[in-house]
Amino acid sequence: MTTSLTNDQLSQWDHDHFFHPSTHLGQFARREMGNRIITSAKGVHITDREGKTSLDAFAGLYCVNVGYGRTEIADAIAAQAHELAYYHSYVGHGTEASITLSRMIAERAPEGMNHVYYGMSGSDANETNVKLVWYYNNVLGRPQKKKIISRWRGYHGSGLVTGSMTGLDLFHKKFDLPLDCVVHTEAPYYFRREDRSMSEAEFSADCASKLEELIQREGPDTIAAFIGEPVLGTGGIVPPPAGYWDAIQAVLKKHDILLIADEVVTGFGRLGTMMGSDHYGLKPDLITIAKGLTSAYAPLSGSIVSDRMWKVLERGTDENGPIGHGWTYSAHPIGAAAGVANLKLLDELNLVNNARDVGAYLNTAMADALGAHANVGEIRGEGMMCAVEFVSDRDDRVFFDPSQKVAPRIVAAMLDRGVIARAMPQGDIIGYAPPFSLTKAQADEIVTATKAAVDEIL
């Protein structure tokens, strides 16, 4: 882009024309909140137009997994753009990049999952999943089996159906969501359990029992699918308690309810295994992928379809003609080229194992630094994910009033110290999800900045 524009000019255009997502528009318009124009990035650091460099401990939005500035991916994108910038993937068309990427994904997916449908975002991939679930049940002669069960605090996108499946108030209020086709069950949030005497195993059994009760209330013959992230992401970075997924899958199997594993965040290494489904022993019918598929070097998402579902989809087209679902940019060649290069880098640089090892180091270091703090309720994480949850009273587990904005203030103090973390949208929780290339020394920087910020604010 041109460098002749002044910072003031760009800032003015930003306020005049750019509709930012997930932003308080009134505060932004009144300049009550700042804007930051990012110009470059390398490794785990980003630099803004003011010349300030920060360690990005959230990998953008949990997505720049291989780190910034990887020329291997940039070169693959450029080469693809020069050779073939676009062609559609309808009626059997494909490119070398899209076909190769499909093979690479199938090799990394759980056993029995061999077909990939492509989109551009996790939201549209989950919309695709719901349509495929409905189509599947229609082909099987079960038109009443259409409801989707999600979990409170889950995040599955911002569309009409995906926003409904999301279990966070921010994404519902004033949008007339959730839609009637979506019902919610309890989040596997052990720290916030009502009965504090419960063990993890007892809480997992209770979650499964409440799921069973919900299914019985709604009618088992009306429930099509259950969608869940292996680890709750935007809802607070919450790993499930022991035995949770085994207990949930037993209920789903009993009622012939499909399982959608939303691996937009956890897919391709975030938990230190290639898929979160591998980590927790999930046997999904559909897997949603996006962020880690290209490390956000280009927009691309996907729905990985189980062989069980695929056979029914084939039968449906024999009976009804082509699947009536498609996106113009599905399997876009540039996105596919980025995906191929990205997955190669994950292997060549041993980044999944680094996410496991350095992620464990980060979680341990954070616990050592803040675990005894009077206002730290819990430090939790898995792989290259970590969260610190703050409370006003640790012994009685009393939470701060949201008006105090404890987590946002700590995050702002961290940014002053050159580290970016994320204040999660519901509760005083700070989340960390750095690039997989993070070193132990850089993990120490994150912990040091966090402790200093906590000491300043609390």
WOGI-V339891 format. One record per backbone hydrogen bond with DSSP energy under -1.0 kcal/mol. NH is the residue of the N-H (numbers start at 0). CO is the residue of the C=O. E is the energy in kcal/mol with one decimal. If there is no record, write none. Layout:
BEGIN
nh=NH co=CO e=E
nh=NH co=CO e=E
END
This chain:
BEGIN
nh=9 co=5 e=-2.3
nh=10 co=6 e=-2.6
nh=11 co=7 e=-2.1
nh=12 co=8 e=-2.5
nh=13 co=9 e=-2.6
nh=14 co=10 e=-2.1
nh=15 co=11 e=-2.3
nh=16 co=12 e=-2.5
nh=17 co=13 e=-1.5
nh=19 co=17 e=-1.0
nh=24 co=22 e=-1.2
nh=27 co=23 e=-2.3
nh=28 co=24 e=-2.6
nh=29 co=25 e=-2.0
nh=30 co=27 e=-1.3
nh=31 co=26 e=-2.7
nh=38 co=46 e=-2.7
nh=39 co=46 e=-1.8
nh=41 co=44 e=-2.4
nh=42 co=67 e=-2.4
nh=44 co=41 e=-2.2
nh=45 co=53 e=-2.4
nh=46 co=39 e=-3.1
nh=47 co=51 e=-2.2
nh=48 co=36 e=-2.6
nh=50 co=47 e=-2.0
nh=53 co=45 e=-2.6
nh=54 co=417 e=-3.0
nh=55 co=43 e=-3.3
nh=56 co=54 e=-1.2
nh=56 co=419 e=-1.9
nh=60 co=58 e=-1.2
nh=61 co=57 e=-2.8
nh=62 co=58 e=-2.6
nh=63 co=58 e=-2.1
nh=64 co=62 e=-2.3
nh=66 co=63 e=-1.1
nh=67 co=42 e=-3.1
nh=73 co=69 e=-1.8
nh=74 co=70 e=-3.1
nh=75 co=71 e=-1.5
nh=76 co=72 e=-2.4
nh=77 co=73 e=-2.4
nh=78 co=74 e=-2.7
nh=79 co=75 e=-2.1
nh=80 co=76 e=-2.4
nh=81 co=77 e=-2.2
nh=82 co=78 e=-2.1
nh=83 co=79 e=-3.3
nh=92 co=89 e=-2.2
nh=98 co=94 e=-2.4
nh=99 co=95 e=-2.6
nh=100 co=96 e=-2.6
nh=101 co=97 e=-1.8
nh=102 co=98 e=-1.9
nh=103 co=99 e=-2.3
nh=104 co=100 e=-2.7
nh=105 co=101 e=-2.3
nh=106 co=102 e=-2.0
nh=108 co=104 e=-1.5
nh=112 co=109 e=-1.0
nh=114 co=304 e=-1.2
nh=116 co=302 e=-2.4
nh=118 co=300 e=-1.8
nh=124 co=120 e=-2.0
nh=125 co=121 e=-2.1
nh=126 co=122 e=-1.9
nh=127 co=123 e=-2.4
nh=128 co=124 e=-2.3
nh=129 co=125 e=-2.1
nh=130 co=126 e=-2.2
nh=131 co=127 e=-2.7
nh=132 co=128 e=-2.4
nh=133 co=129 e=-2.5
nh=134 co=130 e=-2.8
nh=135 co=131 e=-2.7
nh=136 co=132 e=-2.1
nh=137 co=133 e=-2.2
nh=138 co=134 e=-2.6
nh=139 co=135 e=-1.7
nh=140 co=137 e=-1.5
nh=141 co=136 e=-3.3
nh=144 co=141 e=-1.9
nh=145 co=143 e=-1.5
nh=145 co=221 e=-1.1
nh=146 co=221 e=-2.9
nh=147 co=180 e=-2.7
nh=148 co=224 e=-2.9
nh=149 co=182 e=-2.6
nh=151 co=184 e=-2.6
nh=152 co=166 e=-2.7
nh=153 co=150 e=-2.2
nh=162 co=158 e=-1.4
nh=163 co=159 e=-1.1
nh=164 co=160 e=-2.3
nh=165 co=161 e=-2.0
nh=166 co=153 e=-2.9
nh=170 co=167 e=-1.3
nh=171 co=168 e=-2.1
nh=172 co=168 e=-2.4
nh=174 co=171 e=-2.2
nh=176 co=171 e=-1.1
nh=181 co=178 e=-1.7
nh=182 co=147 e=-2.5
nh=184 co=149 e=-2.2
nh=188 co=186 e=-2.1
nh=189 co=187 e=-1.0
nh=192 co=189 e=-1.6
nh=197 co=194 e=-1.6
nh=202 co=198 e=-2.6
nh=203 co=199 e=-2.6
nh=204 co=200 e=-2.2
nh=205 co=201 e=-2.0
nh=206 co=202 e=-2.5
nh=207 co=203 e=-2.2
nh=208 co=204 e=-2.2
nh=209 co=205 e=-2.5
nh=210 co=206 e=-2.0
nh=211 co=207 e=-2.4
nh=212 co=208 e=-2.2
nh=213 co=209 e=-2.2
nh=214 co=210 e=-2.5
nh=215 co=211 e=-2.3
nh=216 co=212 e=-2.2
nh=217 co=213 e=-2.4
nh=218 co=214 e=-2.3
nh=221 co=218 e=-2.5
nh=223 co=146 e=-2.9
nh=224 co=146 e=-1.5
nh=225 co=257 e=-2.7
nh=226 co=148 e=-2.6
nh=227 co=259 e=-2.1
nh=231 co=237 e=-1.8
nh=235 co=232 e=-2.4
nh=236 co=232 e=-2.4
nh=237 co=231 e=-1.8
nh=243 co=240 e=-2.0
nh=246 co=242 e=-2.0
nh=247 co=243 e=-2.5
nh=248 co=244 e=-2.6
nh=249 co=245 e=-1.6
nh=250 co=246 e=-1.3
nh=251 co=247 e=-2.2
nh=252 co=248 e=-2.6
nh=253 co=249 e=-1.8
nh=254 co=250 e=-1.3
nh=255 co=252 e=-1.2
nh=256 co=251 e=-2.4
nh=257 co=223 e=-2.3
nh=259 co=225 e=-3.0
nh=260 co=285 e=-2.8
nh=261 co=227 e=-2.2
nh=262 co=260 e=-1.2
nh=262 co=287 e=-1.6
nh=266 co=262 e=-2.2
nh=267 co=273 e=-2.2
nh=268 co=273 e=-1.3
nh=271 co=268 e=-2.2
nh=278 co=274 e=-1.4
nh=279 co=275 e=-1.8
nh=281 co=276 e=-2.1
nh=284 co=258 e=-2.8
nh=285 co=258 e=-1.7
nh=286 co=303 e=-1.8
nh=287 co=260 e=-2.5
nh=288 co=301 e=-2.7
nh=292 co=289 e=-2.1
nh=296 co=293 e=-1.7
nh=300 co=118 e=-1.9
nh=301 co=288 e=-2.7
nh=302 co=116 e=-2.8
nh=303 co=286 e=-2.9
nh=304 co=114 e=-3.1
nh=305 co=284 e=-2.4
nh=306 co=111 e=-2.8
nh=309 co=305 e=-2.6
nh=310 co=306 e=-2.0
nh=312 co=308 e=-2.3
nh=313 co=309 e=-2.6
nh=314 co=310 e=-1.9
nh=315 co=311 e=-2.3
nh=316 co=312 e=-1.8
nh=317 co=313 e=-1.8
nh=318 co=314 e=-1.6
nh=319 co=315 e=-2.4
nh=320 co=316 e=-2.2
nh=324 co=322 e=-1.6
nh=329 co=326 e=-1.3
nh=331 co=328 e=-1.6
nh=335 co=331 e=-2.8
nh=336 co=332 e=-2.4
nh=337 co=333 e=-2.1
nh=338 co=334 e=-2.2
nh=339 co=335 e=-2.4
nh=340 co=336 e=-2.2
nh=341 co=337 e=-2.5
nh=342 co=338 e=-2.6
nh=343 co=339 e=-1.9
nh=344 co=340 e=-1.9
nh=345 co=341 e=-2.1
nh=346 co=342 e=-1.4
nh=347 co=343 e=-3.0
nh=348 co=344 e=-2.7
nh=349 co=346 e=-1.1
nh=350 co=345 e=-1.7
nh=353 co=349 e=-1.6
nh=354 co=350 e=-2.5
nh=355 co=351 e=-1.8
nh=356 co=352 e=-2.7
nh=357 co=353 e=-2.8
nh=358 co=354 e=-1.2
nh=359 co=355 e=-1.8
nh=360 co=356 e=-1.8
nh=361 co=357 e=-2.7
nh=362 co=358 e=-2.3
nh=363 co=359 e=-2.3
nh=364 co=360 e=-2.8
nh=365 co=361 e=-2.5
nh=366 co=362 e=-2.0
nh=367 co=363 e=-2.4
nh=368 co=364 e=-2.0
nh=369 co=365 e=-2.5
nh=370 co=366 e=-2.1
nh=372 co=369 e=-1.9
nh=375 co=372 e=-1.6
nh=376 co=388 e=-2.6
nh=377 co=388 e=-1.4
nh=379 co=386 e=-2.2
nh=381 co=384 e=-1.1
nh=383 co=269 e=-2.5
nh=384 co=382 e=-1.0
nh=385 co=431 e=-2.2
nh=386 co=379 e=-2.7
nh=387 co=429 e=-2.1
nh=388 co=377 e=-2.9
nh=389 co=427 e=-2.9
nh=390 co=374 e=-2.3
nh=391 co=397 e=-2.0
nh=392 co=397 e=-1.8
nh=397 co=392 e=-2.0
nh=403 co=400 e=-2.3
nh=404 co=401 e=-1.6
nh=408 co=404 e=-1.9
nh=409 co=405 e=-2.1
nh=410 co=406 e=-2.7
nh=411 co=407 e=-2.2
nh=412 co=408 e=-2.0
nh=413 co=409 e=-2.1
nh=414 co=410 e=-2.2
nh=415 co=411 e=-1.7
nh=416 co=413 e=-1.0
nh=417 co=414 e=-1.9
nh=418 co=413 e=-1.9
nh=419 co=54 e=-3.2
nh=421 co=430 e=-2.0
nh=423 co=428 e=-2.6
nh=428 co=426 e=-1.8
nh=429 co=387 e=-2.6
nh=430 co=421 e=-3.2
nh=431 co=385 e=-2.7
nh=432 co=56 e=-2.7
nh=435 co=64 e=-2.8
nh=437 co=434 e=-1.6
nh=442 co=438 e=-2.2
nh=443 co=439 e=-2.1
nh=444 co=440 e=-1.5
nh=445 co=441 e=-1.9
nh=446 co=442 e=-2.2
nh=447 co=443 e=-2.8
nh=448 co=444 e=-2.4
nh=449 co=445 e=-2.3
nh=450 co=446 e=-2.8
nh=451 co=447 e=-2.2
nh=452 co=448 e=-2.2
nh=453 co=449 e=-2.7
nh=454 co=450 e=-2.6
nh=455 co=451 e=-1.8
nh=456 co=452 e=-2.3
nh=457 co=453 e=-3.1
END
